[in-house]
Amino acid sequence: MTRSMLSSLALLCLAGTSLAAPPAATPARPPAFGTAEHPFAADSPWNARPVSPVFGTAEIPTSSYFPAIGGGAFSTISFLGGKESPSQQVVGAKGKPDVWDYNQGVQRAITITHWPAGLTPASGSDGHADIAEPETGMLHSFWQLRQRGDHWSAVGYAWSRLKGRGWGDPADFYQGTRAVGIPSTAGLIRRHEIDDGLPVYRHALAMSLTFNGLSKSPAYIFPATAADIDASRNTGNIPEGALMMLPPDYDTGKIANARLRKVAETLKTYGAYVVDRNEGTPFYIYVENGSDFSLHGKGWNQDVARELQRIRAGLRQVVSAGGWLDGNGKPMKMEKPTNLLSLRGPWRGNGGDYDAIDDRLKLEAGGKARSSVLRDIGRVSWAAPRDGAQCRFSVQATGGATLALQVRSADMTQQLFDSGPLADGASATLPCPSGKARYDLIAAGGKTDATVRATLAVQD
C-alpha cells in the first residue's frame, strides 16, 4: 500500500509568515452525510465522536521536522464526476490492463463512468487522486495515477461507497489506497470546509506519523484493516488506525491563528485517525490540495510552530470510550463488522454481473457463475476467528437463484466443506477455516433474472 515520503517537503511547507485570520464566514447549512461534499454515513467512524474517551499514555515523539497541517505532494483532491463527464479507461503503467484492483484482488483495466475534467493527481510518489460519483454512489481511489500522453495509467485502484463506513471490513480489506485501506478523501480537510464559519470540522481528520511514532506490533487496529507493509521499521507505540485526540482540558483559547484553532478544536471533539506513514514529520494532518490553507504563509511563524509542538505533546490515543455519538448527535454503538466473505469475484461463467454497491451477484435467467479465489479469512487481525470457532454461511437470493460454498485447503488436497446449493434464507454451519483456504462460490440462476448475496460470519 502507500508509503508517504514527507521529507524536506514538510519543512518547505512550513516555511512562511503568519496569515491574518480570514474574516468569519456566516455558517451555511452543512452538506448532508453520504455525499461528495461530506462522504460516509452519519454513524461512520469518520463522522462519529467519542463520549468520555479514555486515553493512553504514549506521546508522539519529535522527529526531523516540525508537525504540519496542509496539502502538498502526498495529499489529494477529491474530484467530482457528474452526468456530463465522459467515461475514461485507466490502464497499467506500461499500457497494459494491469491496474491492481485492491477490492477484487486482480489486475484489470479500470473504467470510470464519469471522469472529471481537469483531474490532477498529487505530485508525490503516491500519486493520490479520488473521484466521487454521486450518480453511482461510489468513491474511486487511485494510487500512482498519471496521465501518459493520450491515456491514463495507475498502479492501484479501490472503491468505497459514499454512504458507507469509509473503512474496510473483514470481507473487503481495501476500500481505498491509503495505507490503512481507505480512500485518500477520508478525513481530508476539504476546501469548502476551511472557512465555513463552523468552529470545528464535522468529522475526524486524517493524520500520518513517522517511524518513531508508529508501532511495529500491532501494526494496525480497528477500524483499520491494513497498514504499511514494512511495519518492522517502526519503533514507536501508536498503531495505524488509532484515533488520536487532545484532552478536554487542552486550552485552545490562546491560539491566535484561527485555522489552527479550528483544527485543535476538532482534535478535542472528533480527533484524527492515523492513516499512513511519512518520513520525518511527527504528525501531518492532510488538507485538500488547491485550497489556500496555510499556517505560515511566506515566512516562519514561531508562535504557530510552538503551538504545533504543544499539540503534538498533548495528543493521545483513545483506548476506549464511554459511548459514541453519530454525526447527528444521536447515541450509537461503534460495532466491528463481522462478515468475512465478499462476492466481489472475479466470476467466471455466463450471465453473472457483480454489483459493487450492494455486494451482490446479478444472474440472468438460467445463468451460472463460479468464483474460485484464494482468500485468507484471518487477513484482518482483529476479525480473525479463534481456533475452533464455528461460522455460518447465509444466502439471500431472489428469482430462484442458489449459491453454494465449497472450501478446500490451499493446496487443493482436502475438501473441508460443501454446503450444496442454498436458496433464499438458507444457511449452513461450518468450522471457520484457519490459515489460508480456497473458497469456491457456485451461483445458479432460476427461470427469471435473479440476484444473490451471502455472508460468512463467526457465530457467538
C-alpha positions in Angstrom: 0.0 0.0 0.0 1.0 3.6 0.2 4.2 4.8 1.8 4.1 8.6 2.1 7.5 10.1 1.9 7.2 13.5 3.6 10.8 14.7 4.0 12.2 18.1 3.2 8.8 19.0 1.6 7.4 19.1 5.1 9.8 21.7 6.1 9.2 23.7 2.9 5.5 23.6 3.5 6.1 25.1 7.0 8.3 28.0 5.8 6.3 31.2 5.8 4.9 34.1 7.8 1.6 34.1 9.7 -1.5 35.0 7.7 -4.1 37.3 9.2 -7.1 35.4 10.3 -9.7 35.3 7.4 -13.0 37.1 8.0 -15.5 35.0 9.8 -18.0 33.3 7.5 -21.7 33.1 8.1 -22.3 29.4 8.9 -24.0 27.7 6.0 -26.2 24.7 6.1 -23.7 21.8 6.3 -23.7 19.2 3.5 -25.6 16.0 4.1 -23.8 12.9 5.1 -23.0 10.4 2.4 -22.4 13.0 -0.3 -19.4 14.0 -2.3 -19.1 17.1 0.0 -19.4 15.1 3.2 -18.7 11.4 2.5 -19.8 8.4 4.5 -22.7 7.6 6.8 -23.6 9.6 9.9 -22.5 6.6 12.0 -19.2 6.1 10.2 -16.2 6.2 12.4 -15.2 9.3 10.5 -18.4 11.2 11.4 -18.9 9.8 14.9 -17.3 11.2 18.1 -16.5 9.5 21.4 -18.1 10.3 24.7 -15.8 10.4 27.8 -12.8 9.0 25.9 -10.1 7.2 27.9 -6.5 8.0 26.7 -3.3 6.0 26.5 0.0 7.4 27.8 2.1 7.3 24.6 3.2 10.6 23.3 4.0 11.3 19.7 7.8 11.9 19.7 9.7 14.7 18.0 11.5 13.9 14.7 13.4 15.6 11.9 10.8 18.3 11.1 8.0 20.2 12.8 4.5 18.8 12.9 2.5 20.1 9.9 -1.0 20.6 8.6 -1.6 21.2 4.9 -1.8 19.9 1.4 1.1 19.0 -0.8 2.6 16.2 -2.8 1.2 13.5 -0.5 -2.3 14.9 0.0 -5.0 14.8 -2.7 -8.0 16.5 -4.3 -11.5 14.9 -4.3 -12.8 15.4 -7.8 -16.4 15.3 -8.7 -17.6 13.2 -11.7 -21.0 14.4 -13.0 -23.5 13.3 -15.6 -21.9 15.3 -18.3 -18.4 13.9 -17.7 -17.1 11.3 -20.2 -16.0 7.8 -19.3 -12.3 7.0 -19.1 -10.3 3.8 -19.0 -7.2 3.6 -16.8 -4.6 1.1 -17.6 -1.4 -0.1 -16.1 1.8 1.9 -16.1 3.2 0.1 -19.2 0.0 0.5 -21.2 -1.2 -3.0 -20.2 -4.5 -3.7 -18.4 -2.7 -4.4 -15.1 -4.0 -1.9 -12.6 -4.2 -3.7 -9.3 -7.8 -3.7 -8.1 -7.4 -3.9 -4.3 -11.1 -4.8 -3.8 -11.2 -7.8 -6.2 -7.6 -8.8 -5.8 -7.0 -9.0 -9.6 -5.2 -6.9 -12.2 -7.5 -5.3 -14.8 -8.2 -2.1 -16.7 -10.4 0.2 -14.8 -13.2 2.2 -16.4 -14.7 5.2 -14.6 -18.1 6.2 -15.9 -17.8 9.9 -15.1 -14.2 11.2 -15.5 -13.8 14.8 -14.2 -12.3 17.4 -16.5 -9.0 18.9 -15.2 -8.2 15.9 -12.9 -4.7 16.4 -11.4 -3.2 13.7 -9.2 -1.0 14.6 -6.3 2.6 15.1 -7.5 4.2 12.8 -4.8 5.2 9.3 -5.5 1.8 8.0 -4.1 0.0 10.0 -6.9 -3.3 10.0 -5.0 -6.5 11.1 -6.6 -10.1 10.3 -5.7 -13.2 10.7 -7.8 -16.7 10.9 -6.2 -19.5 9.8 -8.4 -22.9 10.7 -6.9 -24.7 9.1 -9.8 -23.4 5.6 -8.8 -22.8 6.3 -5.1 -19.1 5.4 -5.5 -15.8 6.9 -4.4 -13.0 5.8 -6.6 -9.4 5.9 -5.2 -6.2 5.7 -7.3 -2.6 5.1 -6.4 0.2 6.4 -8.6 -2.2 7.8 -11.1 -0.5 9.6 -14.0 -1.5 10.9 -17.4 0.8 9.5 -20.0 0.3 11.0 -23.4 -3.2 10.3 -24.6 -4.1 7.8 -21.8 -4.2 7.5 -18.0 -2.3 4.9 -16.0 -2.2 3.8 -12.4 -0.6 1.1 -10.2 -3.5 0.6 -7.8 -7.3 1.2 -7.6 -10.0 0.7 -5.0 -13.6 1.9 -4.4 -15.7 2.6 -1.5 -19.3 3.7 -1.0 -20.2 7.4 -0.4 -22.8 6.3 2.0 -20.7 3.6 3.6 -18.4 3.4 6.6 -15.3 4.9 4.9 -13.2 2.0 6.2 -12.6 -1.6 5.0 -14.1 -4.6 6.7 -13.1 -8.2 7.1 -14.6 -9.2 3.8 -13.2 -6.3 1.8 -9.9 -5.2 3.3 -9.1 -2.4 0.9 -11.6 0.3 0.1 -9.1 2.9 -0.8 -5.4 3.4 -1.5 -4.1 4.9 1.8 -2.0 2.5 3.8 -4.9 1.6 6.1 -7.2 0.7 3.2 -9.2 3.9 2.9 -9.7 6.5 0.2 -7.4 9.5 0.4 -10.5 11.7 0.7 -11.4 10.2 4.1 -10.7 12.6 6.9 -9.4 15.2 4.5 -9.9 18.9 5.4 -11.9 19.9 2.3 -11.6 23.3 0.6 -15.3 24.2 1.2 -14.9 23.5 4.9 -12.0 25.7 5.7 -13.9 29.0 6.0 -17.4 27.7 6.5 -18.0 29.6 9.7 -18.2 26.5 11.9 -15.9 26.2 15.0 -14.9 22.6 14.1 -14.7 20.3 11.1 -17.6 17.9 11.4 -15.5 14.7 11.1 -12.3 13.1 12.3 -9.2 14.2 10.5 -6.6 12.1 8.6 -3.1 12.0 10.1 0.2 10.3 9.3 3.0 9.6 11.8 6.6 8.8 11.1 8.6 5.7 12.1 9.4 6.6 15.7 5.7 7.2 16.4 4.2 4.1 14.8 4.2 0.7 16.4 5.7 -2.4 15.0 3.1 -4.8 16.6 0.3 -4.4 16.3 0.9 -2.5 13.0 -2.8 -1.6 12.9 -6.0 -1.8 15.0 -9.7 -1.3 14.3 -11.1 0.4 12.3 -8.0 0.0 10.0 -7.8 -3.3 8.0 -4.2 -2.9 6.8 -1.0 -0.9 7.4 2.2 -0.1 5.6 3.7 -3.4 4.7 7.2 -2.8 6.2 6.0 -2.1 9.8 9.1 -3.8 11.1 10.9 -0.5 10.6 8.6 1.2 13.1 10.0 1.9 16.6 7.1 3.7 18.3 3.9 2.8 20.3 1.0 4.0 18.2 -0.6 1.7 15.6 -2.2 2.8 12.3 -5.9 3.1 12.7 -5.5 4.7 16.2 -7.8 7.6 17.0 -5.7 10.5 18.4 -7.3 13.3 20.4 -6.5 16.3 22.5 -7.8 16.0 26.1 -10.9 18.1 27.0 -8.9 20.5 29.2 -6.5 21.4 26.4 -6.6 25.2 26.2 -7.4 26.4 22.7 -8.3 29.9 23.8 -4.8 31.2 23.4 -4.3 30.0 19.8 -4.2 33.2 17.8 -4.3 31.5 14.4 -7.9 30.9 13.6 -7.3 28.0 11.3 -5.0 26.2 13.7 -7.6 26.8 16.5 -10.3 25.2 14.4 -8.1 22.1 13.9 -7.3 22.0 17.6 -11.0 22.2 18.5 -11.7 19.3 16.1 -8.9 17.3 17.7 -10.7 17.7 21.0 -14.1 16.8 19.6 -13.6 14.2 16.8 -9.8 13.5 16.8 -7.7 12.3 13.9 -7.2 8.7 12.7 -3.6 7.6 11.9 -4.0 6.5 8.2 -0.4 6.5 6.8 3.3 6.8 7.5 5.5 9.7 6.5 9.2 10.2 6.7 10.5 12.6 9.4 7.4 14.6 10.4 6.0 13.9 13.9 2.4 14.2 12.6 1.0 15.5 9.4 -2.7 16.3 9.0 -3.9 16.4 5.4 -5.7 19.3 3.8 -7.2 19.1 0.3 -4.9 20.4 -2.4 -5.9 23.6 -4.2 -7.0 25.3 -1.0 -5.4 28.5 0.3 -4.9 26.8 3.7 -1.6 27.9 5.2 -0.4 28.4 8.8 2.8 30.2 7.9 2.3 31.9 4.6 5.6 33.1 3.1 7.7 33.2 6.2 8.1 31.4 9.5 5.7 31.9 12.4 7.4 30.8 15.7 4.1 31.0 17.6 2.4 28.6 15.1 5.4 26.3 15.3 5.4 26.4 19.1 1.6 25.6 19.2 2.1 22.6 16.8 4.6 21.2 19.1 2.3 21.7 22.1 -0.5 19.9 20.1 2.0 17.1 19.4 2.8 16.7 23.1 -0.9 16.8 24.0 -2.2 14.3 21.5 -3.1 10.8 23.0 -4.5 7.6 21.6 -8.1 6.9 22.5 -8.1 3.4 24.0 -11.8 3.2 25.0 -14.8 5.5 25.3 -17.9 5.7 27.5 -20.1 5.9 24.3 -20.3 7.3 20.9 -22.5 10.0 19.1 -23.1 9.8 15.4 -22.8 12.8 13.1 -26.3 14.0 14.1 -25.6 13.8 17.8 -27.5 10.6 18.4 -26.1 7.8 20.6 -24.7 4.9 18.7 -22.6 1.7 19.1 -19.2 1.5 17.5 -19.5 -2.1 16.3 -16.9 -4.1 14.4 -18.1 -5.6 11.1 -18.3 -9.4 11.3 -18.9 -10.6 7.8 -15.8 -12.4 6.4 -17.0 -13.0 2.8 -17.5 -10.8 -0.2 -19.0 -11.7 -3.5 -16.7 -9.4 -5.4 -15.2 -12.2 -7.5 -13.8 -12.4 -10.1 -16.6 -14.5 -11.5 -16.4 -16.9 -14.4 -19.3 -18.4 -16.4 -22.3 -16.9 -18.1 -24.9 -14.4 -17.0 -23.1 -13.2 -13.9 -22.6 -9.4 -13.2 -21.3 -8.2 -9.8 -23.0 -5.2 -8.3 -20.4 -3.5 -6.1 -22.8 -1.1 -4.4 -24.8 -3.9 -2.8 -22.2 -6.6 -2.9 -24.4 -9.0 -4.8 -24.3 -11.0 -8.0 -26.9 -10.4 -10.7 -27.7 -13.5 -12.7 -29.6 -13.8 -16.0 -32.3 -16.5 -16.2 -30.5 -19.9 -16.2 -27.1 -18.2 -15.8 -24.3 -19.9 -13.9 -21.2 -18.4 -12.5 -18.3 -19.6 -10.4 -15.7 -17.7 -8.3 -12.6 -19.6 -7.2 -10.5 -17.3 -5.1 -7.8 -18.0 -2.6 -8.9 -16.0 0.5 -7.4 -15.7 3.9 -10.3 -15.1 6.3 -7.9 -14.2 9.0 -6.4 -11.4 6.9 -7.8 -8.7 9.2 -6.2 -9.4 12.6 -9.0 -8.0 14.8 -11.6 -10.1 13.0 -9.7 -13.4 12.7 -11.8 -16.3 14.1 -10.5 -18.0 17.2 -9.3 -21.6 16.9 -12.3 -24.0 16.8 -14.9 -21.3 16.1 -17.9 -22.0 14.0 -19.0 -19.9 11.0 -22.4 -19.5 9.5 -22.8 -19.2 5.7 -26.1 -17.5 4.9 -27.7 -16.8 1.5 -30.1 -14.1 0.4 -31.4 -14.6 -3.1 -34.2 -13.5 -5.5 -35.6 -15.1 -8.6 -34.9 -18.6 -7.6 -31.2 -18.2 -7.5 -29.0 -20.5 -5.4 -25.5 -20.2 -4.1 -23.1 -23.0 -2.9 -19.9 -22.7 -0.8 -17.1 -25.2 -1.1 -14.0 -24.8 1.0 -10.7 -26.6 0.2 -7.3 -26.4 1.6 -5.0 -24.0 -0.1 -3.0 -26.9 -1.7 -6.4 -28.3 -3.1 -5.7 -31.7 -1.4 -8.6 -31.6 1.1 -12.3 -30.9 0.8 -13.1 -29.0 4.0 -16.8 -28.1 3.4 -19.6 -28.2 0.8 -22.9 -26.5 1.6 -24.6 -27.7 -1.6 -26.9 -25.2 -3.4 -28.7 -22.9 -0.9 -31.8 -20.9 -1.8 -33.0 -17.6 -0.3 -33.0 -17.7 3.5 -31.0 -20.9 3.8 -27.8 -21.2 5.8 -25.2 -23.8 6.8 -22.7 -24.0 9.7 -19.1 -25.0 9.2 -15.8 -24.8 11.2 -14.2 -21.5 10.5 -11.1 -22.4 8.4 -7.8 -21.4 10.0 -4.9 -20.1 7.9 -5.4 -19.9 4.1 -8.2 -21.8 2.3 -9.7 -21.8 -1.1 -13.3 -20.7 -1.3 -15.4 -21.7 -4.3 -18.7 -20.0 -4.7 -21.1 -21.5 -7.3 -24.1 -19.4 -8.3 -27.0 -20.6 -10.4 -29.9 -18.5 -11.7 -33.6 -19.5 -11.8 -36.2 -19.1 -14.5 -36.1 -15.3 -14.3 -33.4 -12.7 -13.8 -32.1 -13.1 -10.2 -29.7 -11.8 -7.6 -27.8 -13.5 -4.8 -25.9 -12.2 -1.7 -24.2 -14.1 1.1 -22.4 -13.7 4.4 -19.9 -15.7 6.4 -19.9 -14.7 10.0 -18.4 -16.1 13.2 -21.1 -17.4 15.5 -21.1 -16.2 19.1 
